[in-house]
Amino acid sequence: MQRRGLLAVTALTVLLTAVVLARAGWLSRPSARQADAHGTARSRDPWTTEAAWRWRHSQPSHWRACLLQH
């Protein structure tokens, strides 16, 4: 009897997880409307920022790190 209960709880958990992920949009392909909504964010290259330069050159990102480096 205990195994049937565990099987039922497991099946219910998997089903509920699938429903929540589907409602959140994780299991569906993005539509064209959703992809166009973030076009302005994609127009700027994130690798050209000052923070990206510091990361590529292993530079500290905070002035305290600069002081502690030497």
PDB file of N, CA, C, O and CB in Angstrom:
ATOM      1  N   MET A   1       0.824  -1.197   0.000  1.00  0.00           N
ATOM      2  CA  MET A   1       0.000   0.000   0.000  1.00  0.00           C
ATOM      3  C   MET A   1       0.865   1.257   0.000  1.00  0.00           C
ATOM      4  O   MET A   1       0.523   2.266  -0.615  1.00  0.00           O
ATOM      5  CB  MET A   1      -0.935   0.001   1.206  1.00  0.00           C
ATOM      6  N   GLN A   2       1.984   1.171   0.700  1.00  0.00           N
ATOM      7  CA  GLN A   2       2.839   2.353   0.803  1.00  0.00           C
ATOM      8  C   GLN A   2       3.478   2.678  -0.545  1.00  0.00           C
ATOM      9  O   GLN A   2       3.675   3.850  -0.865  1.00  0.00           O
ATOM     10  CB  GLN A   2       3.926   2.140   1.869  1.00  0.00           C
ATOM     11  N   ARG A   3       3.802   1.664  -1.332  1.00  0.00           N
ATOM     12  CA  ARG A   3       4.409   1.914  -2.645  1.00  0.00           C
ATOM     13  C   ARG A   3       3.411   2.553  -3.600  1.00  0.00           C
ATOM     14  O   ARG A   3       3.791   3.398  -4.411  1.00  0.00           O
ATOM     15  CB  ARG A   3       4.944   0.611  -3.246  1.00  0.00           C
ATOM     16  N   ARG A   4       2.154   2.167  -3.521  1.00  0.00           N
ATOM     17  CA  ARG A   4       1.142   2.796  -4.370  1.00  0.00           C
ATOM     18  C   ARG A   4       0.990   4.274  -4.029  1.00  0.00           C
ATOM     19  O   ARG A   4       0.821   5.111  -4.917  1.00  0.00           O
ATOM     20  CB  ARG A   4      -0.207   2.078  -4.220  1.00  0.00           C
ATOM     21  N   GLY A   5       1.052   4.582  -2.761  1.00  0.00           N
ATOM     22  CA  GLY A   5       0.967   5.987  -2.338  1.00  0.00           C
ATOM     23  C   GLY A   5       2.148   6.794  -2.836  1.00  0.00           C
ATOM     24  O   GLY A   5       1.991   7.930  -3.283  1.00  0.00           O
ATOM     25  N   LEU A   6       3.340   6.202  -2.758  1.00  0.00           N
ATOM     26  CA  LEU A   6       4.523   6.898  -3.261  1.00  0.00           C
ATOM     27  C   LEU A   6       4.462   7.066  -4.776  1.00  0.00           C
ATOM     28  O   LEU A   6       4.875   8.096  -5.307  1.00  0.00           O
ATOM     29  CB  LEU A   6       5.794   6.140  -2.869  1.00  0.00           C
ATOM     30  N   LEU A   7       3.949   6.061  -5.464  1.00  0.00           N
ATOM     31  CA  LEU A   7       3.809   6.155  -6.910  1.00  0.00           C
ATOM     32  C   LEU A   7       2.819   7.257  -7.289  1.00  0.00           C
ATOM     33  O   LEU A   7       3.053   8.011  -8.234  1.00  0.00           O
ATOM     34  CB  LEU A   7       3.357   4.808  -7.490  1.00  0.00           C
ATOM     35  N   ALA A   8       1.725   7.345  -6.556  1.00  0.00           N
ATOM     36  CA  ALA A   8       0.730   8.388  -6.819  1.00  0.00           C
ATOM     37  C   ALA A   8       1.299   9.776  -6.531  1.00  0.00           C
ATOM     38  O   ALA A   8       1.075  10.704  -7.308  1.00  0.00           O
ATOM     39  CB  ALA A   8      -0.531   8.150  -5.974  1.00  0.00           C
ATOM     40  N   VAL A   9       2.024   9.929  -5.440  1.00  0.00           N
ATOM     41  CA  VAL A   9       2.627  11.225  -5.096  1.00  0.00           C
ATOM     42  C   VAL A   9       3.677  11.615  -6.133  1.00  0.00           C
ATOM     43  O   VAL A   9       3.773  12.784  -6.507  1.00  0.00           O
ATOM     44  CB  VAL A   9       3.262  11.176  -3.684  1.00  0.00           C
ATOM     45  N   THR A  10       4.462  10.652  -6.599  1.00  0.00           N
ATOM     46  CA  THR A  10       5.481  10.928  -7.608  1.00  0.00           C
ATOM     47  C   THR A  10       4.831  11.364  -8.919  1.00  0.00           C
ATOM     48  O   THR A  10       5.267  12.338  -9.533  1.00  0.00           O
ATOM     49  CB  THR A  10       6.366   9.688  -7.836  1.00  0.00           C
ATOM     50  N   ALA A  11       3.801  10.655  -9.348  1.00  0.00           N
ATOM     51  CA  ALA A  11       3.111  11.011 -10.588  1.00  0.00           C
ATOM     52  C   ALA A  11       2.471  12.390 -10.474  1.00  0.00           C
ATOM     53  O   ALA A  11       2.520  13.175 -11.421  1.00  0.00           O
ATOM     54  CB  ALA A  11       2.045   9.961 -10.931  1.00  0.00           C
ATOM     55  N   LEU A  12       1.885  12.684  -9.347  1.00  0.00           N
ATOM     56  CA  LEU A  12       1.271  13.989  -9.138  1.00  0.00           C
ATOM     57  C   LEU A  12       2.324  15.098  -9.136  1.00  0.00           C
ATOM     58  O   LEU A  12       2.091  16.178  -9.678  1.00  0.00           O
ATOM     59  CB  LEU A  12       0.486  14.001  -7.823  1.00  0.00           C
ATOM     60  N   THR A  13       3.464  14.833  -8.536  1.00  0.00           N
ATOM     61  CA  THR A  13       4.546  15.819  -8.506  1.00  0.00           C
ATOM     62  C   THR A  13       5.077  16.102  -9.906  1.00  0.00           C
ATOM     63  O   THR A  13       5.299  17.259 -10.262  1.00  0.00           O
ATOM     64  CB  THR A  13       5.683  15.333  -7.605  1.00  0.00           C
ATOM     65  N   VAL A  14       5.282  15.057 -10.700  1.00  0.00           N
ATOM     66  CA  VAL A  14       5.780  15.242 -12.067  1.00  0.00           C
ATOM     67  C   VAL A  14       4.754  16.001 -12.899  1.00  0.00           C
ATOM     68  O   VAL A  14       5.116  16.897 -13.662  1.00  0.00           O
ATOM     69  CB  VAL A  14       6.103  13.877 -12.724  1.00  0.00           C
ATOM     70  N   LEU A  15       3.500  15.658 -12.763  1.00  0.00           N
ATOM     71  CA  LEU A  15       2.447  16.342 -13.507  1.00  0.00           C
ATOM     72  C   LEU A  15       2.351  17.814 -13.111  1.00  0.00           C
ATOM     73  O   LEU A  15       2.241  18.682 -13.977  1.00  0.00           O
ATOM     74  CB  LEU A  15       1.104  15.650 -13.278  1.00  0.00           C
ATOM     75  N   LEU A  16       2.392  18.097 -11.832  1.00  0.00           N
ATOM     76  CA  LEU A  16       2.325  19.474 -11.358  1.00  0.00           C
ATOM     77  C   LEU A  16       3.548  20.282 -11.815  1.00  0.00           C
ATOM     78  O   LEU A  16       3.421  21.455 -12.165  1.00  0.00           O
ATOM     79  CB  LEU A  16       2.216  19.500  -9.829  1.00  0.00           C
ATOM     80  N   THR A  17       4.714  19.662 -11.811  1.00  0.00           N
ATOM     81  CA  THR A  17       5.923  20.339 -12.284  1.00  0.00           C
ATOM     82  C   THR A  17       5.798  20.684 -13.762  1.00  0.00           C
ATOM     83  O   THR A  17       6.159  21.787 -14.173  1.00  0.00           O
ATOM     84  CB  THR A  17       7.164  19.461 -12.046  1.00  0.00           C
ATOM     85  N   ALA A  18       5.293  19.756 -14.558  1.00  0.00           N
ATOM     86  CA  ALA A  18       5.115  20.012 -15.987  1.00  0.00           C
ATOM     87  C   ALA A  18       4.121  21.145 -16.227  1.00  0.00           C
ATOM     88  O   ALA A  18       4.327  21.974 -17.113  1.00  0.00           O
ATOM     89  CB  ALA A  18       4.645  18.743 -16.699  1.00  0.00           C
ATOM     90  N   VAL A  19       3.057  21.182 -15.452  1.00  0.00           N
ATOM     91  CA  VAL A  19       2.060  22.244 -15.611  1.00  0.00           C
ATOM     92  C   VAL A  19       2.663  23.598 -15.257  1.00  0.00           C
ATOM     93  O   VAL A  19       2.455  24.577 -15.972  1.00  0.00           O
ATOM     94  CB  VAL A  19       0.824  21.965 -14.734  1.00  0.00           C
ATOM     95  N   VAL A  20       3.401  23.656 -14.166  1.00  0.00           N
ATOM     96  CA  VAL A  20       4.005  24.926 -13.739  1.00  0.00           C
ATOM     97  C   VAL A  20       5.032  25.403 -14.768  1.00  0.00           C
ATOM     98  O   VAL A  20       5.066  26.588 -15.099  1.00  0.00           O
ATOM     99  CB  VAL A  20       4.673  24.770 -12.349  1.00  0.00           C
ATOM    100  N   LEU A  21       5.867  24.496 -15.273  1.00  0.00           N
ATOM    101  CA  LEU A  21       6.858  24.884 -16.273  1.00  0.00           C
ATOM    102  C   LEU A  21       6.201  25.328 -17.576  1.00  0.00           C
ATOM    103  O   LEU A  21       6.681  26.256 -18.226  1.00  0.00           O
ATOM    104  CB  LEU A  21       7.814  23.730 -16.541  1.00  0.00           C
ATOM    105  N   ALA A  22       5.127  24.684 -17.953  1.00  0.00           N
ATOM    106  CA  ALA A  22       4.425  25.078 -19.176  1.00  0.00           C
ATOM    107  C   ALA A  22       3.788  26.453 -19.011  1.00  0.00           C
ATOM    108  O   ALA A  22       3.831  27.268 -19.932  1.00  0.00           O
ATOM    109  CB  ALA A  22       3.352  24.038 -19.545  1.00  0.00           C
ATOM    110  N   ARG A  23       3.202  26.718 -17.853  1.00  0.00           N
ATOM    111  CA  ARG A  23       2.581  28.030 -17.607  1.00  0.00           C
ATOM    112  C   ARG A  23       3.638  29.130 -17.548  1.00  0.00           C
ATOM    113  O   ARG A  23       3.371  30.266 -17.941  1.00  0.00           O
ATOM    114  CB  ARG A  23       1.770  28.009 -16.294  1.00  0.00           C
ATOM    115  N   ALA A  24       4.821  28.806 -17.066  1.00  0.00           N
ATOM    116  CA  ALA A  24       5.886  29.796 -16.975  1.00  0.00           C
ATOM    117  C   ALA A  24       6.561  30.043 -18.324  1.00  0.00           C
ATOM    118  O   ALA A  24       7.295  31.019 -18.480  1.00  0.00           O
ATOM    119  CB  ALA A  24       6.918  29.353 -15.959  1.00  0.00           C
ATOM    120  N   GLY A  25       6.317  29.164 -19.297  1.00  0.00           N
ATOM    121  CA  GLY A  25       6.888  29.352 -20.619  1.00  0.00           C
ATOM    122  C   GLY A  25       8.176  28.613 -20.856  1.00  0.00           C
ATOM    123  O   GLY A  25       8.827  28.847 -21.874  1.00  0.00           O
ATOM    124  N   TRP A  26       8.577  27.734 -19.970  1.00  0.00           N
ATOM    125  CA  TRP A  26       9.830  27.012 -20.120  1.00  0.00           C
ATOM    126  C   TRP A  26       9.731  25.893 -21.146  1.00  0.00           C
ATOM    127  O   TRP A  26      10.740  25.527 -21.748  1.00  0.00           O
ATOM    128  CB  TRP A  26      10.262  26.448 -18.792  1.00  0.00           C
ATOM    129  N   LEU A  27       8.562  25.350 -21.357  1.00  0.00           N
ATOM    130  CA  LEU A  27       8.412  24.209 -22.247  1.00  0.00           C
ATOM    131  C   LEU A  27       7.891  24.603 -23.621  1.00  0.00           C
ATOM    132  O   LEU A  27       7.673  23.729 -24.460  1.00  0.00           O
ATOM    133  CB  LEU A  27       7.490  23.199 -21.630  1.00  0.00           C
ATOM    134  N   SER A  28       7.689  25.872 -23.873  1.00  0.00           N
ATOM    135  CA  SER A  28       7.171  26.299 -25.163  1.00  0.00           C
ATOM    136  C   SER A  28       8.236  27.085 -25.910  1.00  0.00           C
ATOM    137  O   SER A  28       9.115  27.702 -25.308  1.00  0.00           O
ATOM    138  CB  SER A  28       5.897  27.144 -24.990  1.00  0.00           C
ATOM    139  N   ARG A  29       8.141  27.050 -27.226  1.00  0.00           N
ATOM    140  CA  ARG A  29       9.066  27.819 -28.046  1.00  0.00           C
ATOM    141  C   ARG A  29       8.655  29.285 -27.996  1.00  0.00           C
ATOM    142  O   ARG A  29       7.462  29.582 -27.949  1.00  0.00           O
ATOM    143  CB  ARG A  29       9.091  27.293 -29.514  1.00  0.00           C
ATOM    144  N   PRO A  30       9.601  30.197 -28.005  1.00  0.00           N
ATOM    145  CA  PRO A  30       9.228  31.616 -27.988  1.00  0.00           C
ATOM    146  C   PRO A  30       8.595  32.016 -29.317  1.00  0.00           C
ATOM    147  O   PRO A  30       9.066  31.617 -30.382  1.00  0.00           O
ATOM    148  CB  PRO A  30      10.462  32.501 -27.697  1.00  0.00           C
ATOM    149  N   SER A  31       7.561  32.779 -29.251  1.00  0.00           N
ATOM    150  CA  SER A  31       6.887  33.234 -30.463  1.00  0.00           C
ATOM    151  C   SER A  31       7.637  34.422 -31.055  1.00  0.00           C
ATOM    152  O   SER A  31       8.520  34.986 -30.409  1.00  0.00           O
ATOM    153  CB  SER A  31       5.416  33.613 -30.166  1.00  0.00           C
ATOM    154  N   ALA A  32       7.295  34.792 -32.252  1.00  0.00           N
ATOM    155  CA  ALA A  32       7.960  35.914 -32.916  1.00  0.00           C
ATOM    156  C   ALA A  32       7.687  37.219 -32.176  1.00  0.00           C
ATOM    157  O   ALA A  32       8.543  38.103 -32.127  1.00  0.00           O
ATOM    158  CB  ALA A  32       7.497  36.027 -34.380  1.00  0.00           C
ATOM    159  N   ARG A  33       6.490  37.336 -31.600  1.00  0.00           N
ATOM    160  CA  ARG A  33       6.156  38.548 -30.862  1.00  0.00           C
ATOM    161  C   ARG A  33       7.027  38.702 -29.622  1.00  0.00           C
ATOM    162  O   ARG A  33       7.457  39.811 -29.306  1.00  0.00           O
ATOM    163  CB  ARG A  33       4.685  38.538 -30.467  1.00  0.00           C
ATOM    164  N   GLN A  34       7.288  37.621 -28.926  1.00  0.00           N
ATOM    165  CA  GLN A  34       8.135  37.687 -27.741  1.00  0.00           C
ATOM    166  C   GLN A  34       9.579  37.978 -28.119  1.00  0.00           C
ATOM    167  O   GLN A  34      10.271  38.705 -27.406  1.00  0.00           O
ATOM    168  CB  GLN A  34       8.050  36.382 -26.952  1.00  0.00           C
ATOM    169  N   ALA A  35      10.041  37.418 -29.235  1.00  0.00           N
ATOM    170  CA  ALA A  35      11.425  37.638 -29.647  1.00  0.00           C
ATOM    171  C   ALA A  35      11.648  39.096 -30.055  1.00  0.00           C
ATOM    172  O   ALA A  35      12.725  39.637 -29.806  1.00  0.00           O
ATOM    173  CB  ALA A  35      11.792  36.700 -30.807  1.00  0.00           C
ATOM    174  N   ASP A  36      10.664  39.740 -30.672  1.00  0.00           N
ATOM    175  CA  ASP A  36      10.805  41.122 -31.094  1.00  0.00           C
ATOM    176  C   ASP A  36      10.685  42.104 -29.941  1.00  0.00           C
ATOM    177  O   ASP A  36      11.128  43.248 -30.051  1.00  0.00           O
ATOM    178  CB  ASP A  36       9.778  41.441 -32.135  1.00  0.00           C
ATOM    179  N   ALA A  37      10.096  41.674 -28.845  1.00  0.00           N
ATOM    180  CA  ALA A  37       9.900  42.575 -27.720  1.00  0.00           C
ATOM    181  C   ALA A  37      11.228  43.002 -27.098  1.00  0.00           C
ATOM    182  O   ALA A  37      11.312  44.071 -26.492  1.00  0.00           O
ATOM    183  CB  ALA A  37       9.026  41.914 -26.671  1.00  0.00           C
ATOM    184  N   HIS A  38      12.252  42.186 -27.241  1.00  0.00           N
ATOM    185  CA  HIS A  38      13.538  42.492 -26.626  1.00  0.00           C
ATOM    186  C   HIS A  38      14.587  42.869 -27.668  1.00  0.00           C
ATOM    187  O   HIS A  38      15.780  42.664 -27.445  1.00  0.00           O
ATOM    188  CB  HIS A  38      14.022  41.306 -25.809  1.00  0.00           C
ATOM    189  N   GLY A  39      14.164  43.407 -28.777  1.00  0.00           N
ATOM    190  CA  GLY A  39      15.088  43.764 -29.837  1.00  0.00           C
ATOM    191  C   GLY A  39      16.052  44.858 -29.439  1.00  0.00           C
ATOM    192  O   GLY A  39      17.197  44.852 -29.892  1.00  0.00           O
ATOM    193  N   THR A  40      15.632  45.799 -28.608  1.00  0.00           N
ATOM    194  CA  THR A  40      16.529  46.881 -28.205  1.00  0.00           C
ATOM    195  C   THR A  40      17.642  46.371 -27.306  1.00  0.00           C
ATOM    196  O   THR A  40      18.752  46.903 -27.328  1.00  0.00           O
ATOM    197  CB  THR A  40      15.751  47.980 -27.496  1.00  0.00           C
ATOM    198  N   ALA A  41      17.359  45.363 -26.528  1.00  0.00           N
ATOM    199  CA  ALA A  41      18.396  44.814 -25.659  1.00  0.00           C
ATOM    200  C   ALA A  41      19.443  44.067 -26.474  1.00  0.00           C
ATOM    201  O   ALA A  41      20.610  44.016 -26.084  1.00  0.00           O
ATOM    202  CB  ALA A  41      17.781  43.883 -24.610  1.00  0.00           C
ATOM    203  N   ARG A  42      19.042  43.494 -27.589  1.00  0.00           N
ATOM    204  CA  ARG A  42      19.984  42.750 -28.423  1.00  0.00           C
ATOM    205  C   ARG A  42      20.781  43.658 -29.344  1.00  0.00           C
ATOM    206  O   ARG A  42      21.790  43.227 -29.902  1.00  0.00           O
ATOM    207  CB  ARG A  42      19.247  41.719 -29.244  1.00  0.00           C
ATOM    208  N   SER A  43      20.360  44.893 -29.516  1.00  0.00           N
ATOM    209  CA  SER A  43      21.050  45.777 -30.438  1.00  0.00           C
ATOM    210  C   SER A  43      22.392  46.241 -29.877  1.00  0.00           C
ATOM    211  O   SER A  43      23.280  46.626 -30.638  1.00  0.00           O
ATOM    212  CB  SER A  43      20.176  46.976 -30.761  1.00  0.00           C
ATOM    213  N   ARG A  44      22.547  46.209 -28.562  1.00  0.00           N
ATOM    214  CA  ARG A  44      23.803  46.623 -27.945  1.00  0.00           C
ATOM    215  C   ARG A  44      24.645  45.406 -27.615  1.00  0.00           C
ATOM    216  O   ARG A  44      24.150  44.461 -27.001  1.00  0.00           O
ATOM    217  CB  ARG A  44      23.543  47.455 -26.678  1.00  0.00           C
ATOM    218  N   ASP A  45      25.890  45.410 -28.006  1.00  0.00           N
ATOM    219  CA  ASP A  45      26.777  44.276 -27.765  1.00  0.00           C
ATOM    220  C   ASP A  45      27.286  44.325 -26.325  1.00  0.00           C
ATOM    221  O   ASP A  45      27.941  45.296 -25.946  1.00  0.00           O
ATOM    222  CB  ASP A  45      27.965  44.278 -28.769  1.00  0.00           C
ATOM    223  N   PRO A  46      27.004  43.306 -25.514  1.00  0.00           N
ATOM    224  CA  PRO A  46      27.437  43.340 -24.119  1.00  0.00           C
ATOM    225  C   PRO A  46      28.945  43.195 -23.958  1.00  0.00           C
ATOM    226  O   PRO A  46      29.476  43.499 -22.890  1.00  0.00           O
ATOM    227  CB  PRO A  46      26.747  42.253 -23.347  1.00  0.00           C
ATOM    228  N   TRP A  47      29.647  42.738 -24.990  1.00  0.00           N
ATOM    229  CA  TRP A  47      31.091  42.549 -24.875  1.00  0.00           C
ATOM    230  C   TRP A  47      31.877  43.817 -25.160  1.00  0.00           C
ATOM    231  O   TRP A  47      33.107  43.800 -25.102  1.00  0.00           O
ATOM    232  CB  TRP A  47      31.540  41.464 -25.809  1.00  0.00           C
ATOM    233  N   THR A  48      31.200  44.912 -25.465  1.00  0.00           N
ATOM    234  CA  THR A  48      31.911  46.161 -25.714  1.00  0.00           C
ATOM    235  C   THR A  48      31.854  47.103 -24.514  1.00  0.00           C
ATOM    236  O   THR A  48      32.318  48.240 -24.600  1.00  0.00           O
ATOM    237  CB  THR A  48      31.335  46.849 -26.936  1.00  0.00           C
ATOM    238  N   THR A  49      31.299  46.651 -23.415  1.00  0.00           N
ATOM    239  CA  THR A  49      31.192  47.506 -22.240  1.00  0.00           C
ATOM    240  C   THR A  49      32.508  47.522 -21.472  1.00  0.00           C
ATOM    241  O   THR A  49      33.391  46.692 -21.683  1.00  0.00           O
ATOM    242  CB  THR A  49      30.048  47.034 -21.330  1.00  0.00           C
ATOM    243  N   GLU A  50      32.600  48.471 -20.600  1.00  0.00           N
ATOM    244  CA  GLU A  50      33.799  48.596 -19.770  1.00  0.00           C
ATOM    245  C   GLU A  50      33.943  47.405 -18.821  1.00  0.00           C
ATOM    246  O   GLU A  50      35.055  46.943 -18.565  1.00  0.00           O
ATOM    247  CB  GLU A  50      33.757  49.904 -18.970  1.00  0.00           C
ATOM    248  N   ALA A  51      32.831  46.917 -18.308  1.00  0.00           N
ATOM    249  CA  ALA A  51      32.861  45.756 -17.415  1.00  0.00           C
ATOM    250  C   ALA A  51      33.350  44.516 -18.151  1.00  0.00           C
ATOM    251  O   ALA A  51      34.091  43.715 -17.582  1.00  0.00           O
ATOM    252  CB  ALA A  51      31.472  45.500 -16.820  1.00  0.00           C
ATOM    253  N   ALA A  52      32.948  44.346 -19.403  1.00  0.00           N
ATOM    254  CA  ALA A  52      33.411  43.195 -20.176  1.00  0.00           C
ATOM    255  C   ALA A  52      34.906  43.283 -20.442  1.00  0.00           C
ATOM    256  O   ALA A  52      35.597  42.264 -20.431  1.00  0.00           O
ATOM    257  CB  ALA A  52      32.648  43.095 -21.498  1.00  0.00           C
ATOM    258  N   TRP A  53      35.419  44.497 -20.683  1.00  0.00           N
ATOM    259  CA  TRP A  53      36.845  44.668 -20.889  1.00  0.00           C
ATOM    260  C   TRP A  53      37.613  44.281 -19.628  1.00  0.00           C
ATOM    261  O   TRP A  53      38.632  43.594 -19.696  1.00  0.00           O
ATOM    262  CB  TRP A  53      37.162  46.114 -21.289  1.00  0.00           C
ATOM    263  N   ARG A  54      37.110  44.731 -18.476  1.00  0.00           N
ATOM    264  CA  ARG A  54      37.770  44.363 -17.218  1.00  0.00           C
ATOM    265  C   ARG A  54      37.754  42.854 -17.009  1.00  0.00           C
ATOM    266  O   ARG A  54      38.740  42.291 -16.532  1.00  0.00           O
ATOM    267  CB  ARG A  54      37.090  45.061 -16.033  1.00  0.00           C
ATOM    268  N   TRP A  55      36.657  42.192 -17.356  1.00  0.00           N
ATOM    269  CA  TRP A  55      36.555  40.748 -17.169  1.00  0.00           C
ATOM    270  C   TRP A  55      37.525  40.008 -18.096  1.00  0.00           C
ATOM    271  O   TRP A  55      38.171  39.046 -17.681  1.00  0.00           O
ATOM    272  CB  TRP A  55      35.113  40.278 -17.423  1.00  0.00           C
ATOM    273  N   ARG A  56      37.626  40.464 -19.359  1.00  0.00           N
ATOM    274  CA  ARG A  56      38.523  39.809 -20.316  1.00  0.00           C
ATOM    275  C   ARG A  56      39.983  39.987 -19.939  1.00  0.00           C
ATOM    276  O   ARG A  56      40.808  39.114 -20.211  1.00  0.00           O
ATOM    277  CB  ARG A  56      38.289  40.351 -21.712  1.00  0.00           C
ATOM    278  N   HIS A  57      40.305  41.109 -19.318  1.00  0.00           N
ATOM    279  CA  HIS A  57      41.698  41.393 -18.955  1.00  0.00           C
ATOM    280  C   HIS A  57      41.995  41.121 -17.489  1.00  0.00           C
ATOM    281  O   HIS A  57      43.040  41.532 -16.983  1.00  0.00           O
ATOM    282  CB  HIS A  57      42.027  42.830 -19.272  1.00  0.00           C
ATOM    283  N   SER A  58      41.104  40.444 -16.812  1.00  0.00           N
ATOM    284  CA  SER A  58      41.256  40.065 -15.402  1.00  0.00           C
ATOM    285  C   SER A  58      41.537  41.275 -14.515  1.00  0.00           C
ATOM    286  O   SER A  58      42.369  41.212 -13.610  1.00  0.00           O
ATOM    287  CB  SER A  58      42.379  39.044 -15.250  1.00  0.00           C
ATOM    288  N   GLN A  59      40.848  42.356 -14.777  1.00  0.00           N
ATOM    289  CA  GLN A  59      40.998  43.561 -13.978  1.00  0.00           C
ATOM    290  C   GLN A  59      39.977  43.554 -12.853  1.00  0.00           C
ATOM    291  O   GLN A  59      38.881  43.020 -13.023  1.00  0.00           O
ATOM    292  CB  GLN A  59      40.843  44.824 -14.849  1.00  0.00           C
ATOM    293  N   PRO A  60      40.315  44.138 -11.706  1.00  0.00           N
ATOM    294  CA  PRO A  60      39.349  44.199 -10.616  1.00  0.00           C
ATOM    295  C   PRO A  60      38.183  45.121 -10.971  1.00  0.00           C
ATOM    296  O   PRO A  60      38.340  46.077 -11.732  1.00  0.00           O
ATOM    297  CB  PRO A  60      40.030  44.676  -9.328  1.00  0.00           C
ATOM    298  N   SER A  61      37.030  44.823 -10.417  1.00  0.00           N
ATOM    299  CA  SER A  61      35.844  45.603 -10.750  1.00  0.00           C
ATOM    300  C   SER A  61      35.507  46.634  -9.681  1.00  0.00           C
ATOM    301  O   SER A  61      34.537  47.375  -9.840  1.00  0.00           O
ATOM    302  CB  SER A  61      34.667  44.683 -10.957  1.00  0.00           C
ATOM    303  N   HIS A  62      36.262  46.705  -8.616  1.00  0.00           N
ATOM    304  CA  HIS A  62      35.959  47.635  -7.536  1.00  0.00           C
ATOM    305  C   HIS A  62      37.256  48.275  -7.051  1.00  0.00           C
ATOM    306  O   HIS A  62      38.316  47.654  -7.127  1.00  0.00           O
ATOM    307  CB  HIS A  62      35.225  46.916  -6.368  1.00  0.00           C
ATOM    308  N   TRP A  63      37.183  49.495  -6.560  1.00  0.00           N
ATOM    309  CA  TRP A  63      38.385  50.208  -6.159  1.00  0.00           C
ATOM    310  C   TRP A  63      39.089  49.539  -4.989  1.00  0.00           C
ATOM    311  O   TRP A  63      40.312  49.627  -4.876  1.00  0.00           O
ATOM    312  CB  TRP A  63      38.044  51.629  -5.804  1.00  0.00           C
ATOM    313  N   ARG A  64      38.337  48.870  -4.112  1.00  0.00           N
ATOM    314  CA  ARG A  64      38.990  48.159  -3.003  1.00  0.00           C
ATOM    315  C   ARG A  64      39.818  46.993  -3.520  1.00  0.00           C
ATOM    316  O   ARG A  64      40.883  46.694  -2.980  1.00  0.00           O
ATOM    317  CB  ARG A  64      37.945  47.654  -1.993  1.00  0.00           C
ATOM    318  N   ALA A  65      39.331  46.336  -4.566  1.00  0.00           N
ATOM    319  CA  ALA A  65      40.104  45.246  -5.154  1.00  0.00           C
ATOM    320  C   ALA A  65      41.386  45.773  -5.770  1.00  0.00           C
ATOM    321  O   ALA A  65      42.415  45.098  -5.741  1.00  0.00           O
ATOM    322  CB  ALA A  65      39.279  44.504  -6.207  1.00  0.00           C
ATOM    323  N   CYS A  66      41.329  46.983  -6.331  1.00  0.00           N
ATOM    324  CA  CYS A  66      42.551  47.595  -6.867  1.00  0.00           C
ATOM    325  C   CYS A  66      43.571  47.827  -5.762  1.00  0.00           C
ATOM    326  O   CYS A  66      44.761  47.574  -5.951  1.00  0.00           O
ATOM    327  CB  CYS A  66      42.227  48.921  -7.571  1.00  0.00           C
ATOM    328  N   LEU A  67      43.120  48.300  -4.628  1.00  0.00           N
ATOM    329  CA  LEU A  67      44.040  48.547  -3.506  1.00  0.00           C
ATOM    330  C   LEU A  67      44.590  47.259  -2.929  1.00  0.00           C
ATOM    331  O   LEU A  67      45.761  47.203  -2.555  1.00  0.00           O
ATOM    332  CB  LEU A  67      43.341  49.333  -2.411  1.00  0.00           C
ATOM    333  N   LEU A  68      43.782  46.239  -2.849  1.00  0.00           N
ATOM    334  CA  LEU A  68      44.232  44.973  -2.271  1.00  0.00           C
ATOM    335  C   LEU A  68      45.077  44.147  -3.233  1.00  0.00           C
ATOM    336  O   LEU A  68      45.685  43.158  -2.823  1.00  0.00           O
ATOM    337  CB  LEU A  68      43.043  44.164  -1.829  1.00  0.00           C
ATOM    338  N   GLN A  69      45.123  44.534  -4.498  1.00  0.00           N
ATOM    339  CA  GLN A  69      45.862  43.765  -5.482  1.00  0.00           C
ATOM    340  C   GLN A  69      47.367  43.921  -5.299  1.00  0.00           C
ATOM    341  O   GLN A  69      48.132  43.017  -5.636  1.00  0.00           O
ATOM    342  CB  GLN A  69      45.460  44.184  -6.882  1.00  0.00           C
ATOM    343  N   HIS A  70      47.792  45.062  -4.768  1.00  0.00           N
ATOM    344  CA  HIS A  70      49.237  45.317  -4.654  1.00  0.00           C
ATOM    345  C   HIS A  70      49.723  45.139  -3.262  1.00  0.00           C
ATOM    346  O   HIS A  70      50.912  45.316  -2.995  1.00  0.00           O
ATOM    347  CB  HIS A  70      49.576  46.699  -5.120  1.00  0.00           C
TER     348      HIS A  70
END
